[in-house]
Amino acid sequence: MPACNAEHTIEQSVRSGLSQTFQDLELIAVDDGSRDGTLAVLGRISDPRLRVLSVAQAGPSRARNVGLEAARGELVAFLDADDVWLPNKLTAQVEALESHRDASVAYSWTDYIDERGQRTDGRCHVTCNGDVLAPLLHGNFLSNGSSPLIYTQAVRDAGAFDESLHACEDWDLWLRLAAHHRFVCVATPHVLYRRTSSSQSCDFALMAETASVVIERACRRAAPLLQRDSAMTYSLFYRELAARALEVGRGPEGGRASYGTLAWSVRSLWRAVRQAPRSTLADPRTRETVRGIVTACVRIPRPA
């Protein structure tokens, strides 16, 4: 568990890990240079399975890799300090890996929660099994870093998290794993992923820049057939970024939008169209995003 200034959410996250029905585990919390009460909160949790490490602030990839280096289990999972696991998450994923001996990665569906921990309408319920490289190139259907359970050695052999990336680092690792390992889906929501206006996924410039690096690398490593599909990969990413920018711009009440987020939505949708015009314009999600942009244009606050 990488943790940086997570005093308001980390206790719930840690307890969701320690209260799993699968009890034979250790939870390694890696404090990434927090300047708030994160360490104090961790210090109040009395459980011998909790280990706390500290590193100078270097980002979540470095913190995850420090935890990975210290991990002693045959299997490893990553839990962000603002996400929540439902109690049967690990049990279900261990059983899935035991039932599918050819797989190295088990992942579950994800539901989204807001700042208060309340479920929203958002979710990621995509089922892909076996060789998932092609669909994973078209989007991170795992949705977040808190979903999969993976054989520890497979993560280490894949090179762990790329510490030069400051976004999309989980998607990058899943792509490298998918190039050599099979996945199995547990088709049940086991992860509550917290999405807020301050989430890293709302830094649209960073997301766009980093995703370009991740997609370029993955397509370069992929078979020629998948390399020829790179335009669709870019188009789908920008389409999702446009929808996310519109969602953030509307806010929790849905309706008002800022000029900045609306501009990002329009710009991203235009990039999606340029990459794959026919498929983007034919997709119902594109039309839905366009309708949302038009509605938001009517309701954006006038500048003073």
N, C-alpha and C positions, 0 to 999 in steps of 0.2 A: 504494500500500500504506500504509494508516494503521497506525501502530505506537505503542503506549503500554505501556511496561514489558513488552516481549516478548522479552527476551534469551534465553529458553529455547527459543523456537520460530522466531524470525525468520530465522535462517540457513537452516533447511530450507525455509521458505516462499520466501525470495528465490531460493535455488538452483533451486527447482522452476519459478520464473518464467524465470530466465536459461537453463535447460537445455531450453527448449521446442524442438521441431523447427522451429517457425517462429522464425527468428532475427532478423528485421528489427524489433526492438522496443527500447524504452527502459523501464526499470523505475524508477519514481519512488517512493522510500520517504519518507514524511512522518512524521517523529518528532513525536509529539503530547505533548511535555513529559515524556518518560520520565525516571524517577529511578533507573533501574537501568543495566545495561550494554548497552542496546539500541544506542546510537550506537557503542560500542566494537566490538560484533559487526559492525555494518554497515561500520565502518572497515577491518575485516580482509578484506572481500570485494573482490577486485581484478577489476573488470570495467568497461570504459568505458561500458557501457550502463546501469549503475546510477547514479542521481542521488539524493542524499540532501538533503532539505529539513527544516527544523525550525520548529515553531510552538509558541506557548504552549498549554498543554493546554486544549483546547476540545471534545474529543470526536471520534469517528471521522467524523462527517458533515463537520465543518469540515476535518479532515485530508484526506479524500477530495476535497473541493472545491478545496483548495489544489493537490493533485496534478493535478486536472482542468484547472485554470487554466494549469498549467505544461506540460501534455501537448501534444506536437507531432504526434501521429499522427492518421490519419484514423479509426482505430478505438481504442476504449478499453475496458479491462477492469479490474476491481477485485479485488485479492487481499488478504485479511486476513492479518495477520502470524502467525496460528497455523493457517492452512489450507494445503493443498498442491494444486498442479496436477499432473496426470499429463502426461507429455512431449508427447503429441499434441493437447492441449487446444486451443491456439490454431490450429494447422493445420486441425483438423477444423471449427472454428467459422468460420474465414475461408472455407473451401471451401463451407460451408453458406450463408453470406451471398452468395458469388459465384454459387451455384446458385439462390438465391431472391432475385432482385433487388428484389422487392417488400418484403422484410423488412429491418428495421433492427436487430433484436436476435436474436442466436443464443445459446442456452444449452445446457448439457450436464446429464446426470444427475449426482447426487451420492451418494457413499457417506460414512458417518460414521466418524470415528476417535476414540479416547480420548486421555487425557492423554499416554500413552506413544507415540502415533502408530499404535496397533494398530487395525485395522478392527473395528468392532462389527457387530451385526446390523442397525443402523439404516441406512436409505437413503431417498432420494427419487428415484424413477424414474417421473416423470410426463411424458407426451408430449402437448404442446399446440402446435399450429401455427396461423399466421394471426392472426385476430382472437381474442385470448386474454383480453379484459377480463372476460368473465363467469366463466370458471373461475378467473382470478386473484383476483377478488373473493371467491371461496369458499376461498381459501387461497394462501399464497405457495409455489406448486409449484416455484419456482426454488430454494427452501429456504434460500438464503444469499446474501450479497453477492459471493461469489467465483465465481459461475457464469457470468454472461453476458458476451458480447463485443458492443459496441454502437458504432454510428457516433457519433463524438465530438460532432458538431453536434447530433444528436438529443438527447443527454443535456443539452447546454447549453440547447437550445431548451425542454426540459422543465423547466428550472429547477434541475437538479442535485439534490443531497441537501438536504433540509430540515434546517437546523442547529438548529431548535427541538425536533426530535424526538430522544430519547435511546434509542429502541428502535424496531424496525420501520421504520427509515428506508429500508432497501433495498426492502421491500415497497411503501412509499409511492411511491418513484421508479418501480418497475416498473409500478405502476398508472397513473401519469401517462404513462409511455411507451406503455402498452397502449391508452390512449384514442386515440392518433393513429398508432401504428406497429404493424406486423405482426411476429410472432415466428416463429422457426424452431428446432425442437428437434434437437439431436444426441443420438440415443438411445443414448448410451454413457456410463458413469461416467468423468468427467474431473476431478472435484473431490473432494478428501478434506476434509471439513468436520469440524473438531475440536469436539466437544461434551463439556464437562466440567461438574462441579457448580458451578464458579465462572463459567461462561459467562453472558453477559448474558441469554440466554434462560431462565435459572433465576431471574431477578428477576421473579417472577410478578406482583407488584403493578405494577411498571413496564410489563411486557408488556401487562397488561390495560388499564392506563390509556392507553398510547400506541396500542394497537391500536384502541381505541374512537375516538380522534381520526382515525386513518388510515381506518377503515371509514366513519365519518361523512362525511369529506371526499370519499372516492371515490364513495360512493353519491349524494351531492349533485351531483357532476359527471356521473354516469352518466345514461343514458337512463331514462325513466320505468319501462320494463319491468324494468330492473335495480334501480332504486330500490325497487320493490315486493318485491324478493328480499332486502332488507337483513337481515331476521330470520334467514334461512338463513346469511348471511355471519357474523353474530354467533354463531349456534349452532355452526357448524363451527369457528370460532376457539376458542371456549371448550371444545369437545370435544377439540381438539388440545392445549390448555393443560392440561386434566385429565390426558390421557395423559402429557404431558411431566412434570408434577409427580409423577405416580406413578412414572415411570421414574427420576427423580432421587431420589425418596424411597427406592426400593428399593436404590439404590447399585449398584456394579458387580457384586456377587455376586447381586443379585436376591433380595429377600425381606424384609429389614428396612426399616422406614420410620420417618421422624420424624413427630411429631405435626403439625409445621408444614407439611411438604410434603403429607402425607395430607389435611390440612384444605383446602389449596389445590386438590387434586384433586377432593374432594367438592364444594367451593364452585363450581368451574368447571363441573363436570358438571351441577350444578343450574341454573346460568345457561344452559347449552346447552339443557336440557330446557325451561326457561321460554320461550326464544326460539322454538323449533320442536319442540314436544312429540312430535308423531307421527313425524317423520322421525328425531329423535334416539333415541327409544326403539326404533325399528325397525332401527337401524343395528347390525350385528354388533360394530363397534368400541366402541359404548357398552357392550354386554354384557361385552365383554372387559375394559374399564376397570372396570366394577362388580365383576367377579370378582377383578381385581387389588386393588381397594380392600378387599374382604372378606378376601382372603388377607393383605394387609398389616396389617389390623386385628388379626389373630390373632398376628402376629409383631412388632408394634411393641414397643420396650422399655418396660417399666413405669417410671413416674416414681419417682425416689428418694424 
